[in-house]
């Protein structure tokens, strides 16, 4: 998929889900925040409970750029965690390597963050990790490997160019942007994670 086609798909998905998924989608979403299609402006019919829960799950999945099997697997892991399953689900998703690369400001979108990991630009505790789903442990150091730091995308990131489109840096991350280095200080808490989602509806969707 070309970047143009991907951008168009993300805009349509943003409008369908009711939230901007990428910086490029923001301006299009602000102009036409209603769902895509000729009837997008019209009043929606009353939605079923299933449709409401499904859309909330899709909103969470889209914000992390995951396939259905990936988020279902994360939900199964969350069910084994102590505490509320929905909160645990978001916390586990936030501890994915690609998620933290994005939050740290090393990439502009979750797709760029995933690409950085897959293309072997990211180290965790000094070791190369090329799995976006890798779950980072509290205390671990994430950094762009030295040879990659001279590449234009990472030089742009180190200059702080992405901070204007990213949420405020969460307290569970300690970041030295100039060095392209970040530490996961502790496990994230759901209330701190900058994603838009009613996690209880997601739990109800998978528990039906």
N, C-alpha and C positions, 0 to 999 in steps of 0.2 A: 504494500500500500504506500503510495507516494505521500509526502508530507501534506500536500494540498488536499488530497482526498481524506487523509486522516483528520485534518483540521475541520473540514466540512462535516465529517461524521461526528466529531466531538461537539461541534456547535449544535447540530440537530439533537444529539443525546442530551446536551445541557438544557435545551429548551424543553425536551420531553420530561426530564427529571426535575426541572424547576430550580436548577443551580448551575452556575458556571464552573465547568470542570477544568478549564485551562485559561491562562491570561488572554489568549486570542479570542476565546469564547465570550469573555466579559462584555466587550463592546457590542457584539452581535446580540448577546442575551439581553443587554440593557435596552436595545432598540426594539427587540421582539421577544419579550419574556414569555409569551404564550407558546403552547405546544406547536410543533411543525404541522404542516398540512393545511388544506384550504379551510378546514373547520377549526383551526387552532384558536381563533378568537372567540368562537362560540362558547356558550355555557356548557360545561361538562355534565354529562349525565351522572346520576348518583352512582358512585363506585362501590363495588362489593368490598367486604372486609378483606377478601383474598387479594384483590387488586391493590388496595392500599398497602397491605403488608409486602406484597411483591415489589411495588415501586420503592418502598423504603429500603428493601434489601438491594435493589438495583442501584439506588443512590449510593449506598455504602460501597458496593462492588466497584462502581464506576470511579469513585474518588480515589480508590487504590489501584485502579486499572487491572482488576483481576478477572480471570475466567471463573465460571460458575464452580468448577471442581475445586479451584483454589480456595474460594471463600467458604465452600461447604466443608473442606478439610480443616480450615481455621476454626469454623464453628464447632466441629467435633472436638478439637483441642480445647476450645474455650469451655466446653461442658465439663471437662475434667478439672478445671481450675476452681479454686475456692472462691466464694463470693458470687456476685451476679454474673450470669453467663454473657449477657449483652455487653456489659462493661469490659469483661475479660476479652471478648472477641475484638473490640476496638483496640485494646491495649496490646494484644498479640499482633494484630495487623500493623500497629505503629512501630513495633520492634523489628519488623522486616528491614533488611538492609536497604532496599530501594526507598522505603518510606523515610528512613533516617537521612539518607543522602539528599533527598528533597528538602526535608525540614531544616537541615543544616545550611541550605543555600548553595550546595554544590551543583544543583541543577535547577532548571526553571519549571519543569513539569515532572510528573511521576514517570512519564514515558522517557524523558531524557535521563532521569535517575536510573531507570532500569537499564537503559542502553549503556550508561557508564559502567554499571556493574558487569553486565554481560560481556562487554568489550575489554574486561580485565584491567580497569583503571583504579579499582578500589581495594584498599587493604583494610583488614580488621586485625588489630593487634599485631601488625607487621606481616600478616600472611594474606596472600592474594585470595580473594573470594569472588567468584563469578556467578553466584546464585542469588538472584534478587530476593528470593524467599528466605534466605539465611536469617535466622533469628539472632539478633545481637543481644548479648548478655550485658546487664548493668555493669559498668566499670570498663567496658571495652572501648578501645580507641578506633575510630574510623578515619581514614584519610585517603586522599588521592595520592597514588604512588608518585614518587619524585619525578620519574621520567615523563609522566603524563601531565604534570603541573604546567609544563611549558606549552601545552596545546591550547589553542585559542579559546575553546569553550570553558576551560578551567581557569584561564587567566581572566576571562570575563567574570566568572563566578567569584574569584578571589578579590576582584575589585568591588564586589558587593552589588553587581548589576541586577541580581535577582531579588534582592530584599524588598524592592518596591512592589512586587507582585505576590510575594509569599506572606503567610500569616506571621505574626510576631513570634520570635524565637521562643519555643516552649522551655520551661525551667528544667525539664529533664535532660536537656542537651546543653553541653558546654562547648562552644564553638570558637575556634580561632580561624576566621575566614581567610585571612591573608596567607596562612599556612595550609589552608584546606584540610584542617584537622578538627575533629569533633569527638567528644566523649559522651556516651550514654551514661549519665550520672546515676540514674535509678530507673526503675520501671515507670513508664508513663501512667498517669491516672486519666480515666476517661474524660473527666471534666476539663483537662488541659489539652486534650487532643483536638486540633482544629479541623474536625470533620463535621458535616451536617448530617445528622442521622438520629432517628428515634430507635435506639437499639432494642427496646422492648418489642417493637413491631417486627424487627428482624428475627428475634428469638421466637416470636409467635409464628412467623412464617415457616421456620425450620422445624417447629415443634408440632405442626398441624398433623 
